[in-house]
Amino acid sequence: MSENQSTIRSICVYCGSRPGRDPEYMAAGRALGRSIAAHGLRLVYGGGTKGIMGAVASGVLSAGGQVTGIIPEFLVDMEATRHSLGQLNELIITEDMHQRKHKMFERADAFVTLPGGIGTLEEIVEIMTWGQLGQHEKPMVFANVNGFWAPMLELLNHMRQEGFVHTGHKVQPLVIDDVEAIVPTIIGRWEELAQVGAEGEGDAEVLSKL
């Protein structure tokens, strides 16, 4: 978010390119997508059209929303098909994973993590790391569908207790079980941050980092 941006415009969703074993994961992806569209926001995601990735994108598109897919060339045929990618409103094909993640960060005003595997975990952990280092104040959410992220949250708490999460106040992702509550909560959090930034020059830095 730049200093003159006062409203949230997009949400980045990290999630698996596979459906997982619990049908609730796919259902949550579609529901989140519909909610993003219903609130007039754009989805920014990894471009895949399979698994939970595909469910989120189809949820947004079916509700008339806008989707930006960002995918490296070598994953195009692994996580999607070239025909299905043509249905996205905007498609960015990058040279590698590093470029993909950077562009996703640039395009997003908040981050939501649905169930997924190692790649999904790596993506949200990097965003949390950048937050800890003071590089952004964008809201971060663990969509804790059927308790999927409970082991991860337990590990984070263990790290804090053992003194390894410094500036811990900057690493406080929201944990939300109800998918329908995710987007409204993010919007509320964004408005809080915008208000803080508007209350004084010293807090303007918050806005400039979003």
C-alpha positions in Angstrom: 0.0 0.0 0.0 1.3 3.4 -0.9 0.8 6.5 1.2 -2.2 7.6 -0.8 -4.0 4.2 -0.8 -6.6 4.2 1.9 -8.7 1.2 1.0 -7.9 -2.5 0.5 -8.0 -3.6 -3.1 -6.7 -7.2 -3.3 -6.1 -10.3 -1.3 -3.4 -12.9 -2.0 -4.3 -16.5 -1.3 -1.7 -19.2 -0.7 -3.0 -22.8 -0.9 -2.4 -26.2 -2.3 -2.5 -27.2 -6.0 -4.0 -30.5 -4.8 -7.5 -30.9 -3.3 -6.3 -32.7 -0.2 -8.2 -35.5 1.5 -10.9 -33.5 3.3 -13.7 -32.2 1.0 -14.0 -29.2 3.3 -10.7 -27.8 1.9 -12.1 -27.4 -1.6 -15.3 -26.1 -0.3 -13.4 -23.5 1.8 -11.5 -22.4 -1.3 -14.6 -21.8 -3.3 -16.3 -20.0 -0.4 -13.3 -17.7 0.1 -13.2 -17.0 -3.6 -16.9 -16.0 -3.6 -16.4 -13.8 -0.5 -13.5 -12.0 -2.1 -15.6 -11.2 -5.2 -18.6 -10.2 -3.1 -16.6 -7.6 -1.3 -15.3 -6.1 -4.5 -11.7 -7.3 -4.1 -9.3 -8.8 -6.5 -7.7 -12.2 -6.0 -4.0 -12.5 -6.4 -2.8 -16.1 -6.3 -0.3 -18.5 -7.8 -2.1 -19.1 -11.1 -2.8 -22.8 -10.7 -6.2 -24.1 -11.8 -6.1 -27.4 -10.1 -6.8 -28.4 -6.5 -7.6 -25.7 -3.9 -5.9 -23.1 -6.1 -8.5 -23.8 -8.8 -11.3 -23.8 -6.3 -10.5 -20.3 -5.1 -10.1 -18.9 -8.6 -13.3 -20.4 -9.8 -15.1 -19.1 -6.7 -14.0 -15.6 -7.6 -14.8 -15.9 -11.3 -18.2 -17.5 -10.8 -19.2 -14.5 -8.6 -18.0 -12.0 -11.2 -14.8 -11.0 -9.4 -11.3 -10.3 -10.8 -8.4 -12.7 -10.7 -4.7 -12.1 -11.2 -2.7 -15.3 -11.6 1.1 -15.2 -11.2 2.9 -18.4 -12.2 6.4 -19.3 -13.3 6.8 -20.8 -16.8 8.0 -24.2 -15.6 4.8 -24.7 -13.5 2.3 -23.8 -16.2 1.7 -27.3 -17.3 2.1 -28.8 -13.8 -0.4 -26.6 -11.8 -2.7 -25.5 -14.7 -3.4 -25.9 -18.4 -2.8 -23.1 -20.9 -6.4 -23.1 -21.9 -7.7 -22.7 -18.3 -5.2 -19.9 -17.6 -6.9 -18.0 -20.4 -10.0 -17.6 -18.2 -8.1 -15.4 -15.7 -8.6 -11.7 -15.9 -4.8 -11.1 -15.7 -2.0 -13.6 -16.1 1.6 -12.9 -15.3 4.2 -15.6 -16.2 7.4 -15.2 -14.4 10.9 -16.6 -15.0 11.2 -18.3 -11.6 9.7 -18.8 -8.2 11.5 -15.8 -6.6 10.1 -13.4 -9.2 6.6 -15.0 -8.7 6.6 -14.5 -4.9 7.9 -10.9 -5.2 5.2 -10.0 -7.7 2.5 -11.6 -5.5 3.7 -9.5 -2.6 3.7 -6.3 -4.6 0.1 -6.9 -5.9 -1.4 -7.9 -2.6 -2.8 -5.9 0.3 -3.3 -8.9 2.6 -2.5 -12.6 2.7 -4.6 -15.6 3.4 -3.3 -19.2 3.8 -5.6 -22.1 3.1 -4.5 -25.7 3.5 -1.6 -26.7 1.4 1.8 -28.4 1.4 5.4 -27.4 1.7 5.2 -24.6 -1.0 2.2 -23.1 0.7 3.9 -23.2 4.1 7.1 -21.6 2.6 5.1 -18.7 1.1 3.3 -17.6 4.3 6.4 -18.1 6.4 8.4 -15.8 4.2 5.6 -13.2 4.4 5.7 -13.5 8.2 9.5 -13.2 8.1 9.2 -9.9 6.2 6.7 -8.7 8.7 9.0 -9.5 11.6 11.7 -7.5 9.9 9.5 -4.5 9.5 9.1 -4.7 5.8 5.3 -4.6 5.8 2.2 -4.4 8.0 -0.2 -6.2 5.7 -2.8 -8.4 7.4 -1.9 -12.1 7.4 -4.5 -14.9 8.0 -4.3 -18.6 8.6 -7.6 -20.1 7.4 -7.7 -22.8 10.0 -10.1 -25.1 8.1 -11.0 -28.0 10.4 -7.9 -27.2 12.5 -5.5 -27.8 9.6 -3.0 -25.2 10.8 -3.1 -26.2 14.5 0.4 -27.9 14.4 1.9 -24.9 12.7 0.4 -22.5 15.3 1.7 -24.7 18.1 5.2 -24.6 16.6 5.0 -20.8 16.3 4.0 -20.5 20.0 6.8 -22.9 20.9 9.3 -20.6 19.0 8.0 -17.6 20.9 8.3 -19.3 24.3 11.9 -20.4 23.5 12.8 -16.8 22.6 13.3 -17.2 18.9 10.6 -14.9 17.6 12.0 -11.5 18.1 9.7 -8.4 17.6 6.9 -10.9 18.1 4.3 -8.1 18.0 5.0 -7.8 14.3 4.3 -11.5 13.7 0.7 -11.9 14.8 -1.2 -13.6 12.0 -5.0 -13.8 12.4 -6.3 -17.3 12.9 -9.8 -17.7 11.6 -11.8 -20.9 11.5 -14.9 -19.6 9.7 -14.1 -18.9 6.0 -16.9 -16.5 5.7 -15.4 -14.3 8.4 -12.0 -13.9 6.7 -12.6 -11.1 4.3 -14.7 -8.9 6.7 -12.0 -9.4 9.3 -9.2 -8.4 6.9 -11.2 -5.3 5.9 -11.7 -4.4 9.5 -8.0 -4.8 10.2 -7.0 -2.8 7.2 -9.3 0.1 8.3 -7.7 0.0 11.8 -4.2 0.3 10.3 -5.4 3.1 8.0 -6.8 4.9 11.0 -3.6 4.6 13.0 -1.7 6.0 10.0 -4.1 8.9 9.8 -3.7 9.9 13.4 -0.2 11.1 13.3 2.9 11.7 11.2 4.8 9.2 13.2 2.4 6.5 12.2 2.4 7.4 8.5 5.1 4.8 8.2 2.5 2.1 8.7 0.7 3.1 5.6 3.8 3.5 3.5 4.7 -0.1 4.3 1.3 -1.5 3.1 
